Amino acid sequence: MSETPILKSQTGAVRVLTLNRPAALNSFNGVMHSLLRAELESAAADAGVRCVVLTGAGRAFCAGQDLSDPLVAPPESGQPPKDLGVAIERYYAPLVRRLRSMPVPVVVAVNGAAAGAGANLALCGDLVLAARSASFIQAFSKIGLVPDSGGTWLLPRLVGRARALGLALLGDKLPAEEAERIGLVWRCVDDAELMPQALALAERLAAMPTRALVATRQAMDEAQQLDLTHALNHEARLQRELGFAHDYQEGVAAFGAKRAPVFTDR
């Protein structure tokens, strides 16, 4: 029986999606791309999902693009080169946009090597946990390419231009502990604690005001393109919208009554 490239499970309001091509280090081919997109769309449309966890099976999180995939494999003798822009436009760009616009928080649990597009897709999560044995590799320069899957946008924003260029130009392996130290990921944890901590974090987020969490992500992303005055105006618009929502009313009422709030907006 052939493997299922994406595994799905759910506990409470937390949906767990697992990249499942371990023999290929969970590298992407067209089938896995399509199935992951479909599962993310399903989670986005399901009101019972309030947080998504993304991880990998086996010893790697994701090794990036499967270079044997016909879409990118080197051409046979006499054939023209493949147009790699097609793979970006058809698969990677839509996947990045979906991850960055999920209507619920996304926790990424990096269980092993995250290389190339796999590294940058991991960084699309809202909170990224990395196992102590995990590593991040911007492998593009080693095959004559530039960082994709949002890498040129994400890396400078996460770690600054100097470190971003160092990672991208040299393509060296960055251990998880160093990734935490420079602010590339939220936290590095012991291997055995990766999924327990990722699930505990996801459950905590699922109990929080989802709509406000997502608005916070969007506001921070958009503020990177705004001056202070426009960022302040954007904050005012968001607070106006959220102030009319149930979760704000519930949060204030719970605070006043000294009880735990029950948030339901999404």
Number of C-alpha atoms within 10 A of each C-alpha: 3 4 9 14 21 21 17 14 10 13 10 11 18 26 22 21 21 20 26 23 22 18 11 15 23 28 27 26 21 15 13 19 19 16 16 21 19 14 16 19 14 12 22 20 12 11 14 14 21 28 28 28 25 22 26 25 21 17 15 27 33 34 23 26 20 18 13 11 14 12 16 18 13 14 12 8 7 6 8 9 12 14 10 12 11 12 16 14 11 13 19 22 14 15 22 20 13 16 23 21 16 19 22 27 26 26 26 29 27 34 25 25 28 31 26 26 25 26 25 26 24 28 29 23 22 19 19 22 27 34 23 21 18 26 24 30 23 28 26 19 15 13 7 7 11 15 22 21 25 17 21 16 13 19 21 15 14 15 18 14 13 10 14 20 15 12 21 22 16 14 19 15 16 18 18 24 19 15 19 18 13 13 12 23 24 17 19 24 19 13 16 11 14 21 21 11 15 23 21 13 16 25 18 12 21 22 16 20 22 21 19 20 18 19 17 14 15 13 15 13 13 12 16 11 10 13 9 11 9 12 17 13 11 16 17 12 12 15 15 11 11 17 12 10 15 13 22 18 15 17 18 12 14 14 12 9 10 9 10 11 19 13 18 17 16 16
